[in-house]
Amino acid sequence: MATRSKNKKPKLVTFLWKGTNHRGTKESGEIEASSASAARLLLRQRGLNVTSLRKERDALFFRDSVKPRDIVIATRQLATLVEGGIPIAQSITAVGQSSDKKSVNKLLRSMRHRIDQGVNLTTALRDHPKFFNQLYLALTNVGEESGTLGPMLERIATYLEKAEALRRKVISALTYPIVVLVLGVSIALGLLIFVIPQFEEVFKNFGAELPALTRHIIDLSKAAQEHIFKILGGTAAFFFIYRTLYRRSDRVHLFTDRMVLRLPVFGDLIRKSILARVSRTVAIMFHAGIPMVETLATIAPAAGNQVYTNALNEVRKLVSTGQPLEASLRSTGVFPSMVLQMVRTGEETGELDAMLNRAADFYEAEVDATVAAISSLIEPLLIVVLGALIGVVVVAMYLPIFHLASVF
């Protein structure tokens, strides 16, 4: 079985450090690394002699973490200040001081510290890969090299806003039915385990044969009472094992992502969100002048589905040999004709970024329409299903009472 452990990114941890620079001046700060040894290596590469290094402790109850929305807001503010002619170091300090979140302020202080050491913004961002992905780094680097950092940061903020809004819509559409179904199953189990046994004791005093539906429900209740811990434990074990295999096995990962795309309604929603994100990302990176091969290498791991990750990696190989982008996308068989036509038109007219932005707008509108349709259709459907589930149990429990009432 193929494994993905070698491709798995290590978990980053924040370390607090103290040391001296090459001039003997004392310095301190924070750094993110996968381990203490990795943190020491990074600090030595900066020319620092580390005298103290310790892992930052997490908050006991609530972590004041940096959210994607915080990055969007900070990027937008930074763009405004930089476009106003304020030096990047002062701009970062001003944005950090204006934030109410300690975690954001701490992140920006760390970036300011690196810039004070003489590195550029891209290098300072690279120290925090948990918050700034390869797209962010590539566009920031282009902005610094071309002298258009302010407009580029503004463009990044707009992109992040759209991406985050799209992600929230998809998550909300997927979460609602899952929550309702889990709640419905929990209620059904509660009835089987706690309520039906009370009725069973009453039925024993009737001395009459129970209706078939009632007998089946009582048998189901007994089975649930006897095996509830096995059911819950087996379910938890199944999800744990499957999650582990999903993370470590290429085959399980790819199989799961293929099945997700084939889900009725929800698969189409996920596919449209991926196409919108990929189209928007290629458009913004192409407009920034980043080579297509580098663009595809950047967005492939972030596609959000292994089917599209594999397809984009294949496209990158074909493009690197001189194949047109449209022909390369077509060869994978996973991109719809609408995207292919937009790409072909863009390549023929020299306006690939504009065409891809239109494709992204189209699929984002499609996501909005699909989410609205799911919200309007699935709510009454779930109500009917849950009502029928609970109704069967209630009817089964009252059938013997109705039967006795008709006899007397």
C-alpha positions in Angstrom: 0.0 0.0 0.0 1.4 3.4 -1.0 2.0 5.8 1.8 2.1 9.5 2.0 4.1 9.9 5.2 7.1 11.3 3.3 4.9 14.0 1.8 3.1 14.9 5.0 4.1 18.4 6.3 5.3 18.4 9.9 3.3 20.2 12.5 4.7 23.6 13.2 5.3 24.8 16.8 6.0 28.3 18.1 9.3 28.6 20.1 10.4 31.5 22.2 14.1 32.2 21.9 16.9 34.4 23.3 20.4 34.9 21.9 23.0 37.2 20.6 23.8 38.4 17.0 27.2 38.5 15.4 27.9 41.9 17.1 27.2 40.3 20.5 23.9 42.3 21.0 21.2 40.4 22.9 18.1 39.6 20.9 14.9 37.7 21.5 11.8 36.7 19.6 9.6 33.9 18.3 10.0 31.3 15.5 7.9 28.6 14.1 9.5 25.2 13.4 8.7 21.5 13.5 11.1 20.8 16.4 13.6 22.5 18.7 16.5 21.3 16.7 14.9 22.7 13.5 14.3 26.0 15.3 18.0 26.2 16.4 19.1 25.5 12.8 17.0 28.3 11.4 18.3 30.7 14.0 21.9 29.8 13.3 21.2 30.4 9.6 20.2 34.0 10.6 23.6 34.4 12.3 22.2 34.1 15.8 23.8 32.3 18.8 20.9 30.8 20.8 21.2 30.9 24.5 17.6 30.0 25.4 14.9 28.2 23.5 11.5 26.9 24.8 8.2 25.9 23.4 5.4 28.5 23.8 2.7 27.2 26.1 -0.9 27.1 24.8 -3.7 28.9 26.6 -5.4 26.6 29.1 -8.9 26.9 27.8 -9.2 29.3 24.8 -6.5 29.8 22.2 -6.3 33.3 20.7 -5.4 31.9 17.3 -4.9 33.8 14.1 -7.9 33.1 11.8 -8.0 33.5 7.9 -10.1 36.6 8.4 -7.4 38.2 10.6 -4.9 37.7 7.8 -7.3 39.3 5.3 -7.8 42.3 7.5 -4.1 42.7 8.2 -3.2 42.4 4.6 -5.8 45.0 3.6 -4.5 47.5 6.2 -0.9 46.8 5.3 -1.7 47.5 1.6 -3.4 50.8 2.5 -0.4 52.0 4.6 2.2 50.9 2.0 0.4 52.6 -0.8 0.3 55.7 1.3 4.1 55.8 1.3 4.7 54.5 4.8 7.8 52.2 5.1 6.9 48.5 5.5 8.4 48.1 9.0 6.3 51.0 10.3 3.3 49.8 8.5 3.6 46.3 10.1 3.9 47.9 13.6 0.9 50.1 13.0 -1.3 47.2 11.8 -0.2 45.1 14.8 -1.0 47.8 17.3 -4.4 48.4 15.8 -5.4 44.7 16.2 -7.4 43.7 19.3 -6.1 40.1 19.1 -2.8 39.3 20.9 -2.0 36.5 18.5 -2.1 38.9 15.5 -0.1 41.5 17.3 2.5 38.8 18.2 2.7 37.5 14.6 3.3 41.0 13.3 5.9 41.8 15.9 7.8 38.7 14.8 7.6 39.9 11.2 8.8 43.4 12.2 11.7 41.9 14.1 12.8 40.0 11.0 12.6 43.1 8.8 14.6 45.0 11.4 17.3 42.4 10.8 17.5 43.4 7.2 15.3 40.8 5.4 12.5 41.7 3.0 8.8 41.1 3.6 8.7 37.8 1.6 11.4 36.3 3.8 9.7 37.5 7.0 6.4 35.9 5.8 8.2 32.6 4.9 8.9 32.1 8.7 5.2 31.6 9.2 4.0 29.0 6.6 1.0 28.2 8.8 -0.5 31.6 7.9 1.1 32.6 4.6 0.9 30.0 1.8 3.0 29.8 -1.4 0.6 31.9 -3.3 0.9 34.7 -0.8 4.7 34.5 -0.8 5.0 34.4 -4.6 2.8 37.4 -5.1 4.5 39.4 -2.3 7.9 38.6 -3.9 6.6 39.9 -7.3 5.3 43.0 -5.6 8.6 43.7 -3.9 10.7 43.1 -7.0 8.5 45.2 -9.2 8.0 48.0 -6.7 4.2 47.4 -6.6 3.9 45.9 -3.2 1.0 48.1 -2.1 -1.3 47.2 -5.1 -0.1 43.6 -4.9 -1.1 43.3 -1.2 -4.5 44.8 -2.1 -4.9 42.2 -4.8 -3.9 39.4 -2.3 -6.5 40.7 0.2 -9.2 40.7 -2.4 -8.3 37.2 -3.4 -8.3 35.9 0.2 -11.6 37.5 0.9 -13.2 35.7 -2.1 -11.5 32.4 -1.2 -12.6 32.6 2.4 -16.2 33.5 1.5 -16.3 30.6 -0.9 -14.9 28.2 1.7 -17.5 29.3 4.3 -20.4 28.8 1.9 -19.3 25.3 1.1 -18.7 24.4 4.7 -22.1 25.7 5.8 -23.8 23.8 3.1 -22.1 20.5 4.1 -22.3 21.0 7.8 -26.1 21.6 8.2 -27.4 18.2 7.0 -24.6 16.4 8.9 -25.5 18.1 12.2 -29.3 17.5 11.7 -28.7 13.8 10.8 -26.4 13.3 13.8 -29.0 15.0 16.0 -31.8 12.8 14.6 -29.8 9.6 15.1 -29.0 10.7 18.7 -32.7 11.3 19.4 -33.6 7.9 17.9 -31.0 6.2 20.1 -32.2 8.0 23.1 -35.8 6.8 22.5 -34.6 3.2 21.9 -32.5 3.1 25.1 -34.4 5.2 27.6 -38.0 5.6 26.5 -39.0 2.3 24.9 -38.0 0.2 27.9 -40.5 2.1 30.0 -43.2 1.2 27.6 -42.1 -2.4 27.5 -42.7 -2.7 31.2 -46.2 -1.4 30.8 -46.9 -3.8 27.8 -45.9 -6.8 29.9 -49.0 -6.2 32.1 -51.3 -6.2 29.2 -51.2 -10.0 28.7 -52.0 -9.6 25.0 -50.0 -10.1 21.9 -48.3 -7.0 20.7 -48.6 -5.6 17.1 -45.7 -6.6 14.8 -44.4 -3.1 14.5 -44.2 -2.7 18.3 -42.4 -6.1 18.6 -39.8 -5.1 16.1 -39.2 -1.7 17.8 -38.9 -3.4 21.2 -36.4 -5.9 19.7 -34.4 -3.1 18.2 -34.5 -1.3 21.6 -33.1 -4.4 23.3 -30.4 -4.8 20.6 -29.4 -1.1 21.1 -29.2 -1.5 24.9 -27.0 -4.6 24.6 -24.7 -3.3 21.9 -24.7 0.5 22.3 -21.0 0.6 23.5 -20.0 -1.7 20.7 -21.8 0.4 18.2 -20.3 3.7 19.5 -16.8 2.1 19.9 -16.9 0.5 16.4 -18.1 3.7 14.8 -15.3 5.7 16.5 -12.7 3.1 15.6 -13.9 3.0 12.0 -13.6 6.8 11.6 -10.2 6.9 13.3 -8.8 4.1 11.1 -10.3 5.6 8.0 -8.9 9.0 8.8 -5.5 7.6 9.4 -5.6 5.7 6.1 -6.9 8.8 4.3 -3.9 10.8 5.6 -1.2 8.1 4.9 -2.4 6.2 1.9 -2.5 7.6 -1.6 -5.0 5.0 -2.7 -7.5 5.7 0.1 -7.1 9.4 -0.3 -7.7 9.3 -4.0 -10.6 6.9 -3.7 -12.3 9.0 -1.1 -11.9 12.2 -3.1 -13.3 10.5 -6.2 -16.3 9.3 -4.2 -16.8 12.8 -2.8 -17.0 14.3 -6.3 -19.7 11.7 -7.2 -22.0 12.5 -4.3 -25.4 13.8 -5.5 -25.7 17.6 -5.2 -22.8 17.9 -2.8 -20.2 16.5 -5.2 -21.2 19.1 -7.8 -21.0 21.8 -5.2 -17.4 20.8 -4.2 -16.4 20.5 -7.9 -17.6 24.0 -8.6 -15.8 25.5 -5.6 -12.6 23.8 -6.7 -12.9 25.2 -10.2 -13.6 28.7 -8.9 -10.6 28.6 -6.6 -8.3 27.2 -9.2 -9.4 29.6 -11.9 -9.1 32.6 -9.6 -5.6 31.6 -8.4 -4.2 31.0 -11.9 -5.7 34.3 -13.0 -4.1 36.4 -10.2 -0.7 34.7 -10.5 -0.6 34.9 -14.3 -1.5 38.6 -14.1 1.4 39.1 -11.7 3.7 37.7 -14.3 4.5 34.4 -12.5 5.4 31.6 -15.0 2.7 29.1 -15.6 4.8 26.1 -14.6 5.5 27.8 -11.2 1.8 28.8 -10.9 0.6 25.2 -11.4 3.2 23.9 -9.0 1.9 26.3 -6.4 -1.8 25.7 -6.7 -1.8 21.9 -7.3 -1.2 21.0 -3.6 -3.9 23.5 -2.5 -6.6 22.3 -4.9 -8.5 20.7 -2.0 -9.1 17.4 -3.8 -6.6 14.7 -4.8 -8.3 14.2 -8.2 -7.6 17.8 -9.2 -4.2 17.9 -7.5 -3.1 15.0 -9.7 -4.6 16.6 -12.8 -2.8 19.9 -12.1 0.5 18.1 -11.6 0.0 16.4 -15.0 -0.9 19.7 -16.6 2.3 21.3 -15.2 4.4 18.5 -16.8 2.7 19.0 -20.1 3.0 22.8 -20.0 6.7 22.5 -19.1 7.2 20.6 -22.4 5.6 23.4 -24.4 2.0 22.2 -24.6 -0.7 24.9 -24.6 -2.6 25.2 -21.3 -6.0 24.5 -22.9 -4.8 21.2 -24.5 -3.1 20.2 -21.3 -6.2 20.8 -19.2 -8.3 18.9 -21.8 -6.1 15.8 -21.6 -6.8 15.3 -17.9 -10.6 14.9 -18.5 -11.6 16.6 -15.2 -12.1 20.2 -16.4 -15.4 21.1 -18.0 -15.8 22.6 -21.5 -16.6 26.0 -20.0 -13.2 26.3 -18.4 -11.5 24.9 -21.5 -13.2 27.5 -23.8 -12.3 30.3 -21.5 -8.7 29.2 -21.4 -8.6 28.8 -25.2 -10.0 32.3 -25.7 -7.6 33.7 -23.2 -4.6 32.1 -24.9 -5.7 33.3 -28.3 -6.4 36.9 -27.2 -3.6 37.3 -24.7 -6.2 37.9 -21.9 -5.9 34.6 -20.0 -6.3 36.3 -16.6 -9.5 38.1 -17.6 -11.0 34.9 -19.0 -10.1 32.9 -15.9 -11.6 35.6 -13.6 -14.8 35.4 -15.6 -14.8 31.6 -15.2 -14.2 32.1 -11.4 -17.1 34.6 -11.2 -19.3 32.1 -13.0 -18.5 29.2 -10.7 -18.8 31.3 -7.6 -22.3 32.3 -8.7 -23.0 28.7 -9.3 -21.9 27.8 -5.8 -24.2 30.5 -4.4 -27.1 29.1 -6.4 -26.3 25.6 -5.3 -26.0 26.5 -1.6 -29.3 28.4 -1.8 -31.0 25.3 -3.5 -29.5 23.0 -0.8 -30.8 25.2 2.0 -34.3 25.4 0.5 -34.6 21.7 -0.3 -32.7 19.8 2.3 -34.4 21.5 5.3 -37.9 20.2 4.6 -36.5 16.8 3.4 -34.6 16.4 6.7 -37.7 17.4 8.7 -39.7 14.7 6.8 -37.1 12.1 7.4 -36.6 12.9 11.1 -40.4 13.2 11.6 -40.9 9.8 10.0 -38.2 8.2 12.1 -39.6 9.5 15.3 -43.2 9.0 14.2 -42.6 5.3 13.6 -41.3 4.9 17.1 -44.2 6.9 18.6 -46.9 5.0 16.6 -45.3 1.6 17.5 -45.5 2.5 21.2 -49.1 3.6 21.1 -50.5 0.9 18.8 -51.0 -1.6 21.8 -52.9 1.2 23.7 -55.2 1.9 20.8 -55.7 -1.9 20.4 -56.7 -2.3 24.0 -59.0 0.8 23.8 -60.8 -0.8 20.8 -61.3 -4.1 22.7 -62.8 -2.4 25.7 
